[in-house]
Amino acid sequence: MRFRRRAAARSSTLPRAPWPNGLERTEPLRGRLWTRPEKSVREPHVPWTRRVIATLVAGLEAALLGWLWFGPALAIHTVDVVGAGHLTAGQVAQATGLQGSSSLLSVDAVSAQQHLLDQVWVRTATVQPQFPGTVTVQVSEWQPVAAYHAGSSAKLFLLSSQAVVLGPTPSSAGLVTVQGPAGADPRVGDHAIDAQLLTALINMQRAMPTLIGQDVASFIFDSCGDLTMVAKRGWKVYFGRVLTPEEFTALHDKLNALKAIKGNGNVDYSSGDLDYVNVMNPSEPAVGYRSREPAPPSPAAATSPNACK
């Protein structure tokens, strides 16, 4: 308590700053009142001649822009299409929207490129307007890697490496044939099968001549997910289901088993009597011959999900 009283006493004895001389305590501070004169608020006077000149200049600029847009100076004279094999120059111009364009200034290269990429055959595309009046369209198309048909249908369709249906074809043209589950024919632009499965089939088709000395005629992928390979000599290889990642990984062991059978001399893949090789269980592969025993029912015989096990 004493300490607090002493502190209060000391604070009351502190000197205060003196009030300025000649200034009353109740007198407001004097200063200049800053205001804008009425003249400065008014809009500046612009001579009518300047207004006329500005209007003429704006009109000339608009006329120049219109002449550049619609006139012959920047008119499109040529659409140069490079790399298109399944699309004609007219189809490319129509897809990009250049068919009705009259000026280079009206070309939207980004939009035209996106319209081209919407075409099933087009893999990459670039659109470049070039003076004095040319638009160069560079196209890279998908290359078909397989021929596909649904079940017993006789209609073949070309597939890209992404398993996208590119279009119908009268024949497989030397490509490996993939038979999918029974059903309606696919439409252009559809994914006929899984892209990972198609990649595996293409790699198997390319590796078989080196792996076992035989060429592949076709693959059968049924509605249950069972995969069957048909050799050009007519015999088959049953791989079993290939739907899950684990089943895809197991294909490696099944191919090794197919090679090991040949290496051990247990089977002659060139024999006309060979009927099938079953590597569903790679540790216990089975071989069947036409002259010895009837072939077991093919996994591809299952035509409905209810028949799948």
Disulfide bonds with the S-S distance in Angstrom:
Cys224-Cys308 1.66
